[in-house]
């Protein structure tokens, strides 16, 4: 793409410099030297030459109004607009590659006729034009251009150009047409002439039969391939809905729905892994004899609590066998007894499936985060993006009216965001005002931290109280009403935590309203920080409750399988979180809209709270990752929840919400969401699951790891048994001891991942600095051009003044004589 340097300071686009920039600068230097050298000899100019120069007028190029005859030095301002340019300045301007647009059509056609002819002749000896850099934009300088061609000659050259374009390949033809400095209508006319001539040639059977058949086969295959690609693009999940959301509410709200779709893919992956390797093998094998399957409960209540019928099902850890599963069809009787060829070591598979799922998820997260860093932290100046969005964002393949309206709304919203970013100015405050704002911010943070600490302490003491109450209730028998009340009491802690997550973010929003942030992006980042602190603190207390109280003292609670109990707790928390999100959508958005419009008589609707909703998604995904060890089918619950949540939030957004009053571009939102999902969420869940597998003692009466000191011993026993049966595999025991048992290997892997992320961020930062330097250099080159043009015009004005005085003096002398 050729570098275009405009003469308006507000419309400078930071794009690549032209290929022949050096020649342009040389011409500038030569002209300035010539004009300076001839400054004292201009008195000899005749009045006829002066009159001819005074008639130099171009409609598109106007001379600067800021230049005055009586000024001693030129005023180098940014605006180069005026009434008339000198002929020397016009010569320089016409030589610039960026000023070739608007030149003689005949000259351009003549030039590109020569270029297409040369391209045809040298196709075999030089690479294709598609390998040329975009900066190699053709210029009409130095190509024997005839600017005075008459109309007949122009038509002949046009016909020859059409013939040459017809003989080029499709890619070369498109590339050549794009490079021509002609208007879109003229390019379209040339293209239609080429296509009509090709069809006319085909209709006259100028092409042999076999070539025609080959031509039609290629066209059919190409159309089929493009149709297949379009079909695959239409299969992307929620593509139309996401375009609709982005078109009406901007990139900030769109980033929430994109993040929700990302979480859905993560849970689908978890479900596929656990379903294929754990659930399906256990489901096809008969359950262990002696398992109690007569647990009954109120069906409506057990759906909320996850107990009763569900407590002894594939949903929880305790259902899975600790034996090596044997297929009935693979066992055969022999003289030595019954031998089974196909066996499935469930404890070993359970251990390695959970470990592999977390390891692959970590790799995907790190890769996604690194790619997102590379995309979102590019140096894209708003002015350049605005020009690109205005001139090259429309997709001309869109034909449906609904798609056209959607694309128009999407582009319009993005233009609003870019214009708002370009026009945004930092407010300047006095020292007293800055001090007052700092005091307000400190007070707001103290209020938020204090409320978070109070809620965390409330969860801690309430969970301890419920734990003691459960211990006392297990020691005495109860009636059926007591059993029902006891099961309902299991929902007390999840309801309390969900209430905190429902009420406290509203308090954070009220505090942020008091702070009066000017930038919507800064407001969202502050809200995300405060909500994240709340979620992480509450999850830390809950993990201490599950692993520090329940898992360490299961006998006091009368639990035969504490892993299944923890899985039920996570199921209840996940379900209550979804129910309270429904309530928040109904009361916080729908009823508030009705109250605002009917009672307060306001047309304004609530704005979608991005920070709050994103942190709710991260909180729910953390629960799913924590619970996959204790409930292998918990990702299914999360998938159903995300599917309902997407459609519910989309409908509520369209009905009850409005776009932000201050448009803003969320260029780094997705990267921040992925980063928060990786480090506080996934890292915390991985630490808890690893701690459980390495240190916690499994239940003795249930699950695949019964009878073992730790879950980790399942892999160790299998390696030892394999080495004892086959001495050639004794190296596996050493490899397992150094790579799996030794925590140093895990720390090394984590360190490698962190180093990769660090180096990638450093590379991106270095590229950003280089791009900034290059863009600054391009701006300086544009400033040099404007300075040189201004200098040329000033020299010409001085020359005009001196010439006028000389002519007047000569005429006066002649009159006296």
ChimeraX attribute file (.defattr): number of C-alpha atoms within 10 A of each C-alpha:
attribute: neighborCount
match mode: 1-to-1
recipient: residues
	/A:1	16
	/A:2	18
	/A:3	21
	/A:4	18
	/A:5	23
	/A:6	16
	/A:7	16
	/A:8	11
	/A:9	13
	/A:10	11
	/A:11	13
	/A:12	16
	/A:13	23
	/A:14	22
	/A:15	17
	/A:16	16
	/A:17	23
	/A:18	21
	/A:19	19
	/A:20	16
	/A:21	13
	/A:22	10
	/A:23	13
	/A:24	18
	/A:25	17
	/A:26	11
	/A:27	15
	/A:28	21
	/A:29	14
	/A:30	11
	/A:31	18
	/A:32	19
	/A:33	13
	/A:34	10
	/A:35	18
	/A:36	14
	/A:37	10
	/A:38	13
	/A:39	16
	/A:40	12
	/A:41	11
	/A:42	17
	/A:43	19
	/A:44	10
	/A:45	16
	/A:46	13
	/A:47	14
	/A:48	9
	/A:49	10
	/A:50	14
	/A:51	10
	/A:52	10
	/A:53	15
	/A:54	14
	/A:55	13
	/A:56	12
	/A:57	16
	/A:58	14
	/A:59	8
	/A:60	9
	/A:61	16
	/A:62	16
	/A:63	18
	/A:64	19
	/A:65	12
	/A:66	14
	/A:67	19
	/A:68	14
	/A:69	12
	/A:70	9
	/A:71	11
	/A:72	10
	/A:73	12
	/A:74	17
	/A:75	15
	/A:76	15
	/A:77	12
	/A:78	13
	/A:79	15
	/A:80	21
	/A:81	16
	/A:82	13
	/A:83	13
	/A:84	20
	/A:85	24
	/A:86	22
	/A:87	18
	/A:88	18
	/A:89	22
	/A:90	18
	/A:91	12
	/A:92	18
	/A:93	19
	/A:94	17
	/A:95	19
	/A:96	21
	/A:97	23
	/A:98	19
	/A:99	17
	/A:100	19
	/A:101	15
	/A:102	12
	/A:103	14
	/A:104	16
	/A:105	17
	/A:106	22
	/A:107	20
	/A:108	25
	/A:109	24
	/A:110	25
	/A:111	24
	/A:112	25
	/A:113	21
	/A:114	19
	/A:115	17
	/A:116	22
	/A:117	18
	/A:118	12
	/A:119	19
	/A:120	15
	/A:121	11
	/A:122	12
	/A:123	12
	/A:124	9
	/A:125	8
	/A:126	9
	/A:127	11
	/A:128	14
	/A:129	14
	/A:130	12
	/A:131	7
	/A:132	11
	/A:133	10
	/A:134	14
	/A:135	15
	/A:136	15
	/A:137	20
	/A:138	22
	/A:139	23
	/A:140	21
	/A:141	16
	/A:142	8
	/A:143	14
	/A:144	11
	/A:145	18
	/A:146	14
	/A:147	13
	/A:148	11
	/A:149	16
	/A:150	10
	/A:151	10
	/A:152	9
	/A:153	13
	/A:154	18
	/A:155	14
	/A:156	14
	/A:157	22
	/A:158	20
	/A:159	17
	/A:160	18
	/A:161	22
	/A:162	21
	/A:163	18
	/A:164	21
	/A:165	26
	/A:166	18
	/A:167	15
	/A:168	17
	/A:169	12
	/A:170	11
	/A:171	11
	/A:172	17
	/A:173	19
	/A:174	14
	/A:175	14
	/A:176	18
	/A:177	18
	/A:178	14
	/A:179	18
	/A:180	20
	/A:181	23
	/A:182	19
	/A:183	11
	/A:184	12
	/A:185	9
	/A:186	14
	/A:187	16
	/A:188	13
	/A:189	12
	/A:190	18
	/A:191	18
	/A:192	13
	/A:193	17
	/A:194	21
	/A:195	15
	/A:196	13
	/A:197	15
	/A:198	15
	/A:199	12
	/A:200	12
	/A:201	12
	/A:202	13
	/A:203	10
	/A:204	8
	/A:205	11
	/A:206	12
	/A:207	13
	/A:208	10
	/A:209	10
	/A:210	9
	/A:211	11
	/A:212	14
	/A:213	12
	/A:214	12
	/A:215	12
	/A:216	12
	/A:217	12
	/A:218	12
	/A:219	12
	/A:220	12
	/A:221	11
	/A:222	12
	/A:223	12
	/A:224	12
	/A:225	12
	/A:226	12
	/A:227	12
	/A:228	12
	/A:229	12
	/A:230	11
	/A:231	11
	/A:232	10
	/A:233	11
	/A:234	12
	/A:235	10
	/A:236	9
	/A:237	10
	/A:238	15
	/A:239	11
	/A:240	13
	/A:241	15
	/A:242	16
	/A:243	17
	/A:244	21
	/A:245	22
	/A:246	23
	/A:247	21
	/A:248	21
	/A:249	23
	/A:250	27
	/A:251	24
	/A:252	27
	/A:253	24
	/A:254	23
	/A:255	23
	/A:256	22
	/A:257	24
	/A:258	15
	/A:259	20
	/A:260	19
	/A:261	17
	/A:262	13
	/A:263	21
	/A:264	20
	/A:265	13
	/A:266	16
	/A:267	23
	/A:268	15
	/A:269	16
	/A:270	25
	/A:271	23
	/A:272	15
	/A:273	17
	/A:274	22
	/A:275	18
	/A:276	12
	/A:277	18
	/A:278	21
	/A:279	19
	/A:280	12
	/A:281	16
	/A:282	19
	/A:283	13
	/A:284	10
	/A:285	13
	/A:286	10
	/A:287	14
	/A:288	12
	/A:289	6
	/A:290	6
	/A:291	10
	/A:292	8
	/A:293	13
	/A:294	9
	/A:295	11
	/A:296	12
	/A:297	17
	/A:298	12
	/A:299	14
	/A:300	8
	/A:301	14
	/A:302	17
	/A:303	16
	/A:304	18
	/A:305	24
	/A:306	24
	/A:307	25
	/A:308	19
	/A:309	16
	/A:310	19
	/A:311	22
	/A:312	19
	/A:313	16
	/A:314	18
	/A:315	23
	/A:316	28
	/A:317	29
	/A:318	27
	/A:319	21
	/A:320	25
	/A:321	22
	/A:322	20
	/A:323	17
	/A:324	15
	/A:325	18
	/A:326	17
	/A:327	16
	/A:328	10
	/A:329	9
	/A:330	11
	/A:331	14
	/A:332	11
	/A:333	9
	/A:334	8
	/A:335	6
	/A:336	6
	/A:337	8
	/A:338	9
	/A:339	13
	/A:340	14
	/A:341	10
	/A:342	13
	/A:343	13
	/A:344	15
	/A:345	16
	/A:346	23
	/A:347	26
	/A:348	22
	/A:349	17
	/A:350	25
	/A:351	19
	/A:352	16
	/A:353	19
	/A:354	21
	/A:355	17
	/A:356	12
	/A:357	17
	/A:358	20
	/A:359	13
	/A:360	13
	/A:361	18
	/A:362	18
	/A:363	12
	/A:364	14
	/A:365	19
	/A:366	20
	/A:367	15
	/A:368	16
	/A:369	22
	/A:370	20
	/A:371	13
	/A:372	18
	/A:373	21
	/A:374	18
	/A:375	15
	/A:376	16
	/A:377	16
	/A:378	15
	/A:379	15
	/A:380	15
	/A:381	15
	/A:382	18
	/A:383	18
	/A:384	16
	/A:385	15
	/A:386	22
	/A:387	17
	/A:388	12
	/A:389	16
	/A:390	14
	/A:391	8
	/A:392	8
	/A:393	12
	/A:394	13
	/A:395	9
	/A:396	7
	/A:397	7
	/A:398	11
	/A:399	9
	/A:400	9
	/A:401	9
	/A:402	10
	/A:403	14
	/A:404	16
	/A:405	13
	/A:406	19
	/A:407	20
	/A:408	14
	/A:409	20
	/A:410	20
	/A:411	20
	/A:412	17
	/A:413	22
	/A:414	24
	/A:415	20
	/A:416	17
	/A:417	21
	/A:418	23
	/A:419	18
	/A:420	16
	/A:421	19
	/A:422	14
	/A:423	10
	/A:424	12
	/A:425	9
	/A:426	8
	/A:427	6
	/A:428	8
	/A:429	10
	/A:430	8
	/A:431	9
	/A:432	9
	/A:433	11
	/A:434	12
	/A:435	12
	/A:436	12
	/A:437	15
	/A:438	13
	/A:439	13
	/A:440	16
	/A:441	18
	/A:442	13
	/A:443	14
	/A:444	19
	/A:445	17
	/A:446	12
	/A:447	15
	/A:448	22
	/A:449	15
	/A:450	12
	/A:451	16
	/A:452	21
	/A:453	16
	/A:454	12
	/A:455	19
	/A:456	23
	/A:457	15
	/A:458	16
	/A:459	23
	/A:460	17
	/A:461	12
	/A:462	15
	/A:463	21
	/A:464	14
	/A:465	12
	/A:466	15
	/A:467	17
	/A:468	13
	/A:469	14
	/A:470	17
	/A:471	17
	/A:472	12
	/A:473	16
	/A:474	15
	/A:475	11
	/A:476	7
	/A:477	9
	/A:478	13
	/A:479	8
	/A:480	10
	/A:481	9
	/A:482	12
	/A:483	14
	/A:484	14
	/A:485	12
	/A:486	16
	/A:487	20
	/A:488	14
	/A:489	15
	/A:490	19
	/A:491	16
	/A:492	13
	/A:493	18
	/A:494	22
	/A:495	17
	/A:496	17
	/A:497	21
	/A:498	18
	/A:499	14
	/A:500	19
	/A:501	23
	/A:502	19
	/A:503	11
	/A:504	18
	/A:505	21
	/A:506	14
	/A:507	14
	/A:508	21
	/A:509	19
	/A:510	12
	/A:511	19
	/A:512	19
	/A:513	12
	/A:514	12
	/A:515	18
	/A:516	12
	/A:517	14
	/A:518	13
	/A:519	14
	/A:520	17
	/A:521	19
	/A:522	11
	/A:523	18
	/A:524	19
	/A:525	15
	/A:526	18
	/A:527	22
	/A:528	22
	/A:529	13
	/A:530	21
	/A:531	24
	/A:532	22
	/A:533	16
	/A:534	23
	/A:535	21
	/A:536	17
	/A:537	17
	/A:538	23
	/A:539	20
	/A:540	14
	/A:541	17
	/A:542	20
	/A:543	16
	/A:544	15
	/A:545	19
	/A:546	19
	/A:547	18
	/A:548	13
	/A:549	16
	/A:550	19
	/A:551	22
	/A:552	14
	/A:553	14
	/A:554	17
	/A:555	14
	/A:556	16
	/A:557	19
	/A:558	14
	/A:559	17
	/A:560	15
	/A:561	22
	/A:562	27
	/A:563	26
	/A:564	27
	/A:565	24
	/A:566	24
	/A:567	28
	/A:568	25
	/A:569	24
	/A:570	27
	/A:571	28
	/A:572	22
	/A:573	23
	/A:574	24
	/A:575	21
	/A:576	21
	/A:577	24
	/A:578	21
	/A:579	15
	/A:580	16
	/A:581	21
	/A:582	16
	/A:583	14
	/A:584	15
	/A:585	18
	/A:586	16
	/A:587	13
	/A:588	16
	/A:589	21
	/A:590	19
	/A:591	14
	/A:592	16
	/A:593	22
	/A:594	16
	/A:595	13
	/A:596	15
	/A:597	14
	/A:598	11
	/A:599	9
	/A:600	10
	/A:601	10
	/A:602	12
	/A:603	9
	/A:604	12
	/A:605	19
	/A:606	17
	/A:607	16
	/A:608	20
	/A:609	17
	/A:610	20
	/A:611	24
	/A:612	21
	/A:613	19
	/A:614	22
	/A:615	24
	/A:616	20
	/A:617	19
	/A:618	24
	/A:619	20
	/A:620	22
	/A:621	24
	/A:622	22
	/A:623	23
	/A:624	28
	/A:625	25
	/A:626	24
	/A:627	27
	/A:628	24
	/A:629	25
	/A:630	25
	/A:631	26
	/A:632	25
	/A:633	22
	/A:634	27
	/A:635	26
	/A:636	18
	/A:637	15
	/A:638	24
	/A:639	19
	/A:640	11
	/A:641	18
	/A:642	21
	/A:643	13
	/A:644	13
	/A:645	18
	/A:646	17
	/A:647	13
	/A:648	15
	/A:649	18
	/A:650	16
	/A:651	12
	/A:652	16
	/A:653	22
	/A:654	14
	/A:655	13
	/A:656	23
	/A:657	19
	/A:658	15
	/A:659	18
	/A:660	16
	/A:661	8
	/A:662	13
	/A:663	23
	/A:664	22
	/A:665	21
	/A:666	17
	/A:667	17
	/A:668	17
	/A:669	23
	/A:670	22
	/A:671	22
	/A:672	17
	/A:673	19
	/A:674	22
	/A:675	20
	/A:676	19
	/A:677	23
	/A:678	21
	/A:679	13
	/A:680	16
	/A:681	24
	/A:682	23
	/A:683	15
	/A:684	19
	/A:685	23
	/A:686	18
	/A:687	12
	/A:688	17
	/A:689	20
	/A:690	17
	/A:691	12
	/A:692	18
	/A:693	19
	/A:694	15
	/A:695	12
	/A:696	17
	/A:697	18
	/A:698	22
	/A:699	23
	/A:700	15
	/A:701	14
	/A:702	21
	/A:703	23
	/A:704	27
	/A:705	28
	/A:706	20
	/A:707	15
	/A:708	15
	/A:709	16
	/A:710	17
	/A:711	24
	/A:712	23
	/A:713	18
	/A:714	22
	/A:715	19
	/A:716	18
	/A:717	14
	/A:718	15
	/A:719	21
	/A:720	17
	/A:721	13
	/A:722	16
	/A:723	16
	/A:724	13
	/A:725	11
	/A:726	10
	/A:727	9
	/A:728	10
	/A:729	14
	/A:730	16
	/A:731	12
	/A:732	15
	/A:733	19
	/A:734	14
	/A:735	12
	/A:736	15
	/A:737	14
	/A:738	13
	/A:739	13
	/A:740	15
	/A:741	17
	/A:742	11
	/A:743	12
	/A:744	12
	/A:745	13
	/A:746	13
	/A:747	11
	/A:748	11
	/A:749	11
	/A:750	13
	/A:751	12
	/A:752	12
	/A:753	16
	/A:754	13
	/A:755	12
	/A:756	15
	/A:757	17
	/A:758	13
	/A:759	12
	/A:760	16
	/A:761	16
	/A:762	12
	/A:763	13
	/A:764	18
	/A:765	16
	/A:766	12
	/A:767	16
	/A:768	17
	/A:769	13
	/A:770	13
	/A:771	15
	/A:772	15
	/A:773	12
	/A:774	15
	/A:775	19
	/A:776	13
	/A:777	14
	/A:778	19
	/A:779	18
	/A:780	12
	/A:781	16
	/A:782	21
	/A:783	17
	/A:784	14
	/A:785	19
	/A:786	20
	/A:787	18
	/A:788	20
	/A:789	20
	/A:790	21
	/A:791	20
	/A:792	24
	/A:793	24
	/A:794	23
	/A:795	21
	/A:796	20
	/A:797	18
	/A:798	19
	/A:799	21
	/A:800	20
	/A:801	15
	/A:802	18
	/A:803	22
	/A:804	18
	/A:805	13
	/A:806	18
	/A:807	17
	/A:808	13
	/A:809	13
	/A:810	12
	/A:811	12
	/A:812	11
	/A:813	10
	/A:814	9
	/A:815	8
	/A:816	6
	/A:817	6
